[in-house]
Amino acid sequence: MGSNKTLVAYESKRGATEESARKIVDTLPSKFQLDVDLVDLRVQSISNRFLYQNIVVDDRVRAGKVYCMSILRKKYLTPLI
């Protein structure tokens, strides 16, 4: 595992969250020397979550609800037993 491997995962309905996620991806390598992968959770899956030292979730919030966290919980954050 690379110690500076970072995943930025997002889900965007109208494009604003994607734009925000891309800004994060543009900033992290230059400012913090991180190796960054970008994943759109609507069309891609995370092949191996254990490759990443850091995971950043960029998601829209509407009426107090964070949307893609439910996708992450169902697919990737289940107990490993």
N, C-alpha and C positions, 0 to 999 in steps of 0.2 A: 504494500500500500504506500503510495506517495504521500508524504506528510503534508503537502500543500494542495492536494486534490480536493476541489470544491464543486458541488453540484448546485446549480440554480434551477429550481423547478417552478413552473408557473402554469396557470390555466387562464386563458384570456378569451373573453366573449366578443369584445368589440375592438380589441387591439391595444388598449391603454396599458394593461398589465404586461403584455408582451414588450411594449416599448420600455416600460420600467425595468423589466427583467434584463433586457439587452443593455440598458445603461449600467446595471449592476455588473454584468459580464464584461463590459468595456472598462469598468473601473477597477475591479478586483486584481487583475493581473499586473497592471501598472502601479497601483498604489500599495498592494500587499504581496506581490510576487506569487500569486496563486495560479495554479493550473485549473481552469474553469470549464465545465461542461454545462450546456444549456439544454433543458428538456421541457417541451410543451406536453403537459400531462394529458391533453385532449387527444393527441395523436401519437405519442411516443410512450414507452415505458422505461423504467429505470432498470437496466440490465443487471446491475450488481451494486446494491446500496453500500456494500462493505468496502468498495473501492474509495469511498469518500471520507475524508477527515471532517469536512464541513458540508452541511446541507442548508441552503437558503431557499425558503419558500416565499415566492412573490405571488400574492393572490389578491383578488378583488374582495372588497368588503362592502356588503350592501345590507342595509337594515340590521347591522350588527352581526351578520353571519359571514364567516370566512368559508369560501366555497370549495377550494380544492383540498382542504385538509381532510375531508371525508374520503376522497380518492386515496390520499396517502395512507390514511389509517387502514382502509380496507386492503390495499394492495401491498403495502410495504412495512407497516408498523405493527403487524401482528406478532404475538409472542413466538419465539423460536423454540417451541417444545413439541 
